[in-house]
Amino acid sequence: MKEIITSRIRTDWTRNYTAGPSKIMSIRSEVVAQFEQVAKEQDKRLEPLVDSLALLDSGIDSLCLAIIVARLEDTLGIDPFSTAEDAGFPVTFGDFIQFYENAAQ
């Protein structure tokens, strides 16, 4: 229950109180938080999340990535995979964050 309430507070804060550069920073922070949380929940060993890290080498699998994308849609209100036209799939962690930052603009 506490996680649901925290998620709702985070969602409301992100949608209502971020703008400009701080919104981009909150996107990065939320992506990092979701990667770490899902890796922990799924007992995955997550590599350090640097922009150059290949997603295939991050330690998460496709199920983890699907969970992350679903949660990011809930918390950020963004699903770049359904709105991007002919965009390639992000290859690195930095690409993944940029994908969300571009969709937010």
N, C-alpha and C positions, 0 to 999 in steps of 0.2 A: 504494500500500500504506500509506504514511504517513497519508493522509487517512482510510482505513478504520480504522486503529488509533486515530487521534485521535477519530474519530466514535464508536467503541466506548467509549473512555474517557469522552468527554463524556456519552454515553448512560448509562453506569453511574453516573457522578457525579450526574447530574441525577435519576435514579430513586432513588438510595440516600442522598444527602446533602443534599437540599434539603427545606425544609419552611416553611410559613407565608409571611411576606413575602419571604424570600429565594427561595422557589420562584417567586413571581410575578416577581421581578426576573430570575431565570434564564430564565423564559419570554420576557420582553421581550428579554433579551440574545440568546437563541437565535434568536428571530424576526428581529431586526436582522441577526445574523450570517448567517442563511440568505438573506435578501434580498440582502445585499451579495455573498455568495459566488455565488449563482445569476446575479445581474446581471453579475458579472465573467465567469463561465464562458460566458454567452450573449451577451457583448459588447453589453450594454444600458447606457445611461446612466441611472443611478438618481438620482432627485431626492432632496433631503434628507429623511430619514425622520422627519417630525414627525407627531404624532397626527392633525392636521387634513388631512394629505395624502390626496387621493382616490386610491384604488388605480388607477383608470383613468389618472391623471396621474403615476403613480410612475415610469414608464419601463419597467416589466415588462409582458410580454404574458401571455396565458392559459397558454401552455406553461410559462413561468417560474413562474407561480403554482402550477401543478400540481406542478412539481418541488419547490417550497418546501413545499407541503402534505405531499407524500410524505416529504420529509426530516424535517420536524417530527414526523411520526408516528413515524419511526424514532428520532429523538433524544429526544423528550419522551414518547413512548408515548401520545400524545393525538391523536385524530382527531375534532375537534368537528363536522365536517361529517357524520359518520355517526351521531353520538350526539345531536345537537341536534334537538329536536322543533319543527318549524315555525319554526325560526329563519331570519331573513332573511340574505342574504349580506352580509358586512361591506362597507361602502362606503368607509371611510377606513382608513388604516394603524392608527390608534388603535382602531377597531372590530375590526380583524383581531386585534390583540393582546388586546383584551378578550374576544374570542370564545374564544381559547385559555386565557386566565386563568380564565374562567368554567367551561370544560370541565375544568380541572384541580382544581376544588374539589369 
